[in-house]
Amino acid sequence: MRALIVFAHPEPRSFNGALKDLAVETLTDAGHEVRLSDLYALKFGAVTGPEDFDCDRADPEFLSIAREQAHAHKTGAFAPEILAEQEKVLWADLVILQFPMWWFGMPAIMKGWVDRVFARGFAYGAGRKYDTGLLAGRLAMLSITTGTSADTYAPDGIDGDINHILWPIHNGILRYTGFDVLEPHVVYMPGRITPEARAAFLNSFRQRLLDIERAPRLFFHPLGDYGADERLKSGITARSGFQRNTR
């Protein structure tokens, strides 16, 4: 298996850094090929804009990111740092996003990576989303840390169900572009636990990675469960994420 690890933390010695290092070591030792995108080390730009397009624009008078992304993909004229990351994604069978949860989501640098790399024409397009997303056939997994305890992210916790909080990433980014999504690996509050507990979390992650090809996957309704209005058909019980039956 070929694995791409996308790492977003400004401190290499952080627990996120330890998880990233462990993933590189474990997957390599298990015989997988591994590439790493350390976004802070790369100084990857977090803001999409006209500089993303190293070509004559489709419309030089009005900037539509979606239109220009499709045009740049067709002409092979994205900025070099975007092309380099897109090549890694196409190379990979598995993409692991490693980051700390900040404000209930990704750090800005990783969201910017998604905005710029998962471009229209490359990752999705007209009629090419979810089951038919352009990155179908690949696996993806989130490996994240939180600043608060597992209790706060329980279904009745003050921060809300962790699976609901991650739905915009799992469904709105990864599944939208075609990935099969593995259950996330979450380390709760590593900055406030004992060294023994941190070691146990690392060992748990190691075991997860060693069995990565058999890891459980999240459920998403197939396109056939939806009607022409893109709502679940009558009689289909909502089973994933934020979805619930209303008719």
C-alpha positions, 0 to 999 in steps of 0.5 A: 500500500502507498500511504500519504500522511498530511501533517499539520502542527507547528511543533514537530515535538508535539504529540501530533508530531509523535503520531506522525513519526509513528505512522511513518515508521510503522507503515514503512516497517510493515512494507508500505511506501510512505510519503509525508507532506509536513505543511508547516515545514513546507510553508504551504499557503493556506489561502486560495486565490489568483496565485494558484493558477500558473496560466492564462485565466479562463476569465481574467476579469472575474475570479471564480475559484471553481471555474479557474480550478477546472481550467487549470486542471484541464490545462495542467497549469496549477501553481507548482506547490499544488501540482506537487500535492496533487501528484502525491494524492494520486500516488496514494492508496491511503491518505492520513490527515494528522492534525489537532482539532482547533475550534472544532475543525482543522487548522487553517493550513490544512483547510487551505491544503484541502481548498487548493489541492482538492480542486474542481476537476481534480477531486470532484466535478459536475456529476462526480461526487460521493460514490463517483468522486474523482478520488474514488478507490482510495482510503482516508483516515483522520488521526486527530488530537483534542484539547478536552476529554472524551466525555466532552465529545460523548453524544451527551457531552458539552462539545457534542458527539465527535462523529457529528463534529467530524461529519463535515470532514468525513462526508463533506471533504473525503467522501464527497471526493470519493474516498472510502473513509476509515473510522477516525483515530482520536487521542483525547487531551494528550497534553493533560494525561500521564506519560503512561497513558500517552504511551498506551495511545501510541501503542494503540495507534501502532496496532491500528496502523498494522491492521490498516487494510482491515480497519472498519469503515464509516457508513455513508448512504450510497447514491441509490438511497437518494431521490432526484431531490438528493434527499433520502428516499421514503423508507430508507432509514438515515444511518450516517452522520447528521442525517435524520428522517423527516418524512 
